Amino acid sequence: MKWFIYFALLAMGIENHARAEQKWTLVTQIPYFTAKNLNCEDQTQKDLLPILQSKGLPEAEIQRFFAVENRRLNSRDVLNPFVTGNDILIGTNLRWRGVSNECRNHLLHCAASRTDSCEEIATFPNDQVLTPIFFNGNTIIANRTTYTLGSVNVGSEDYLASSDRGKSWKKINIPVQCSGPKSRYTCTLIPRTANTYTLLSSKLNEQGSEFLNLAIHSTDNGGKSWRVLTPPWSEIKNQYAVSAKDGRLLALPEAVTDYFSISVRNVDTGTIDSIETRVPAAEWTDRNNMVFAYQDKYLVQANGKWTESMPQDVGIFFVDKLLPDGSAKPVWTLHGMHVKDIKISDGLVVVRTWNPKSMSKNKINFDESIHYTTNEGVQWQVFDVPDDLLGSTMELSKNRIWMFSPFSIHYSDLPMPKSN
C-alpha cells in the first residue's frame, strides 16, 4: 500500500468520529460499598473516624470526606462482573472494605428486567474473591483468588465449578500449579461449555519479569483429564496477549519481516495458521499488541512508541484474511489518548479511551469517551462517559454496553449493525 494512501486512511479514521448523545438506563444500585452490609463494617471508615473526630471536624465535613473516598473506589478492585445476554454475574470483593468474618464476599445474579436489586446466590469467606467466567443454565465457572490474611498479596488462585447455580461448588483439577509463592506459572482458564475448557499457562523466569514459554492444555470432561497441544506455540509466550474465539486462539508474534503476521491456533486440531498482514512493523512496537476475531476478518490493535507505562500512539486496523496478502485497512490512530477497552460483538466494535490531559469535573478520574463503529471504521460515533460512570468496568453483550461502578449497574443500547 502506498504511503500517501496509508496516511490518508488514517486521517479519514480520525475525522469520521461524529459526536453523539447517549442514554443510560439504571439497572440496580449496589449497596455494599456505601453503607454497612449485614454485619460487615467499613473498616476504612471505622479506623479513620476517631482520627477525624480528634481534629475537631464537624460531622458534615467528615461525611463529605468519606463520600469523596468512596468515589475513589476502583470498580475493578471491588466488582468482578460477567455478562452473557441479559444475565449478569458479579463477584464482590468486600475484603477492601472490612476484615471481620461477618464481612463475606458475594456472588450476585442480576438481570436487566429487574430494577430493585440483585439476587445473592452464594457467599464466600472474606479472603476469597470470585470472578465468574462462565454462566449457562445452572452451570457457573469462576476463578477464585484467596488472599493471605492481612496482606494485599494473592496467596493462591484456582477455579471452581457449580452445576446447581451456586448451591455447591467443586474445585476444578488443573494440570499446572498456577499460583503460590513457589509457582513460576500464571494461568488463564477459557471455558467453552460446561465441561470443555482450554487452559493457557505461561512460565516465568526466576525473577518473574519475563515469560519464557506458553503451554496450551485442553479438556472435554471438566478437568478429569487434560491433553497438551503439540507442537508448542513457540512464537507466543505471553498468555495475556492471546484472545479466544470459538475454539481458536489468536496472537501477534514479534515481527520478523516488514509486516506483522497473525498466528491462529486451533484448539481442537492443534494446527497453527499464520496470516501475513500489511500492518507495517516499523511504525509500531511489539509491546502488548492484540488481535481479535471480527466476523470473517481480524481487528489489530498496534501500539506505538511507549512513554513510561503507556503508548504514545495506538493504531486500529482491520485485516481481511480472505485477501491473498492479508490487506490491512488502517481506520484510526489515537494520538495522546489511551485505549482502556476494546470490545467486539456481532459486527460492532466499541473502543473506550481516556484522556491523560483532561481531568473530569469530580477531580478524581480522567475524562473517558466511547467510540463505536458498525461498518469497519468507515464511520465512528463517539460519546462521553458520564461523570458517575468514569472508571467503571465495561462489558459488551450484542449491542448493549454495560457499565459497572462500585455503586450501580447501567446499560446503553447501540444501533444494531446492518446485515451484509
Secondary structure, 3 states (H helix, E strand, C coil): CCHHHHHHHHHHHHHCEEECCCCCEEEEECHHHCCCECCECCHHHHHHHHHHHHCCCCHHHHHHHHHHHHHCCCHHHHEEEEEECCEEEEEECHHHCCCCCCCCEEEEEEECCCCCCCEEEEEECCCEEEEEEEEECCEEEEEEEEECCCCCCEEEEEEEEECCCCCCCEECCCCCCCCCCCCCEEEEEEECCCCCEEEEEEEECCCCCCEEEEEEEEECCCCCCCEECCCCCCCCCCHHHCEEECCEEEECCCCCCCEEEEEEEECCCCCEEEEEEEEEHHHCCCCCCEEEEECCEEEEEEECCEECCEECEEEEEEEECCCCCCCEEEEEEEECCEEEEEEEECCEEEEEEEEEEEECCCCCCEEEEEEEECCCCCCEEEEECCHHHCCCEEEEECCEEEEECCCEEEEEECCCCCCC
